[in-house]
Amino acid sequence: MDMGTKILEQLAGIVLPKEILERFAIVKIETDERDINAMSMTIHLDERMNTAYQESDGYESLGFMDAVSVTDFPIRDHKVVLKLRRRRWKNKQTGEAL
């Protein structure tokens, strides 16, 4: 991890609500700096394994669903997009996928 990426992750840790960081891990941060006036930051987040489903022995992770993009509040008038990937869970007893 280069120094720029580390700084961006620290910034994301400061501006994102702690509840998001408890449930999701920062996977990657991308910036688009082609136009300094329209600069944007995209933060990729994957759901962590330590959720209520995992704590129950009756569920297993089936991988991730497609990412959902959420436009967050801008930082100093620059666009911020969160790309969230939630896990798909399977109930071991019923076979039902959640």
C-alpha positions as a Python dict, from the first residue, in 0.01 Angstrom:
ca = {
    (1, 'M'): (0, 0, 0),
    (2, 'D'): (146, 332, -101),
    (3, 'M'): (145, 640, 120),
    (4, 'G'): (-132, 814, -81),
    (5, 'T'): (-368, 517, -39),
    (6, 'K'): (-295, 498, 332),
    (7, 'I'): (-374, 868, 375),
    (8, 'L'): (-702, 827, 181),
    (9, 'E'): (-800, 534, 405),
    (10, 'Q'): (-729, 741, 715),
    (11, 'L'): (-940, 1024, 575),
    (12, 'A'): (-1224, 782, 497),
    (13, 'G'): (-1202, 648, 853),
    (14, 'I'): (-1250, 1001, 982),
    (15, 'V'): (-1541, 1106, 759),
    (16, 'L'): (-1740, 779, 751),
    (17, 'P'): (-1973, 699, 1042),
    (18, 'K'): (-1823, 446, 1284),
    (19, 'E'): (-2126, 218, 1232),
    (20, 'I'): (-2031, 176, 866),
    (21, 'L'): (-1671, 93, 953),
    (22, 'E'): (-1787, -158, 1215),
    (23, 'R'): (-1991, -345, 954),
    (24, 'F'): (-1787, -282, 636),
    (25, 'A'): (-1416, -295, 552),
    (26, 'I'): (-1252, -42, 318),
    (27, 'V'): (-1129, -243, 21),
    (28, 'K'): (-1016, 28, -219),
    (29, 'I'): (-1035, 403, -268),
    (30, 'E'): (-1029, 562, -612),
    (31, 'T'): (-999, 929, -697),
    (32, 'D'): (-1071, 1101, -1025),
    (33, 'E'): (-846, 1404, -1048),
    (34, 'R'): (-870, 1479, -1421),
    (35, 'D'): (-1064, 1799, -1347),
    (36, 'I'): (-965, 1949, -1010),
    (37, 'N'): (-1301, 2133, -991),
    (38, 'A'): (-1498, 1810, -1040),
    (39, 'M'): (-1269, 1579, -841),
    (40, 'S'): (-1443, 1277, -690),
    (41, 'M'): (-1362, 995, -448),
    (42, 'T'): (-1510, 643, -467),
    (43, 'I'): (-1478, 430, -153),
    (44, 'H'): (-1527, 55, -203),
    (45, 'L'): (-1659, -126, 107),
    (46, 'D'): (-1722, -500, 164),
    (47, 'E'): (-1943, -631, 443),
    (48, 'R'): (-1735, -789, 718),
    (49, 'M'): (-1788, -1150, 828),
    (50, 'N'): (-1865, -1056, 1191),
    (51, 'T'): (-2236, -993, 1144),
    (52, 'A'): (-2537, -1131, 1326),
    (53, 'Y'): (-2572, -1404, 1062),
    (54, 'Q'): (-2222, -1537, 1113),
    (55, 'E'): (-2261, -1535, 1490),
    (56, 'S'): (-2550, -1774, 1448),
    (57, 'D'): (-2430, -2123, 1351),
    (58, 'G'): (-2730, -2162, 1121),
    (59, 'Y'): (-2592, -1939, 841),
    (60, 'E'): (-2304, -1944, 596),
    (61, 'S'): (-2174, -1680, 357),
    (62, 'L'): (-2231, -1742, -15),
    (63, 'G'): (-2007, -1457, -128),
    (64, 'F'): (-2112, -1106, -223),
    (65, 'M'): (-2412, -952, -397),
    (66, 'D'): (-2357, -693, -671),
    (67, 'A'): (-2222, -361, -545),
    (68, 'V'): (-2464, -77, -474),
    (69, 'S'): (-2350, 283, -529),
    (70, 'V'): (-2455, 544, -276),
    (71, 'T'): (-2376, 911, -325),
    (72, 'D'): (-2259, 1041, 11),
    (73, 'F'): (-2231, 1399, 134),
    (74, 'P'): (-1964, 1587, -59),
    (75, 'I'): (-1633, 1674, 102),
    (76, 'R'): (-1541, 2035, 29),
    (77, 'D'): (-1779, 2031, -271),
    (78, 'H'): (-1618, 1718, -417),
    (79, 'K'): (-1834, 1416, -497),
    (80, 'V'): (-1808, 1109, -268),
    (81, 'V'): (-1950, 773, -377),
    (82, 'L'): (-1969, 464, -155),
    (83, 'K'): (-1971, 129, -337),
    (84, 'L'): (-2114, -123, -90),
    (85, 'R'): (-2104, -500, -133),
    (86, 'R'): (-2320, -698, 108),
    (87, 'R'): (-2280, -1068, 169),
    (88, 'R'): (-2540, -1320, 59),
    (89, 'W'): (-2625, -1555, 346),
    (90, 'K'): (-2769, -1908, 336),
    (91, 'N'): (-2971, -2065, 617),
    (92, 'K'): (-2811, -2411, 656),
    (93, 'Q'): (-3131, -2571, 784),
    (94, 'T'): (-3380, -2439, 526),
    (95, 'G'): (-3144, -2367, 233),
    (96, 'E'): (-3303, -2020, 204),
    (97, 'A'): (-3070, -1750, 73),
    (98, 'L'): (-3089, -1403, 225),
}
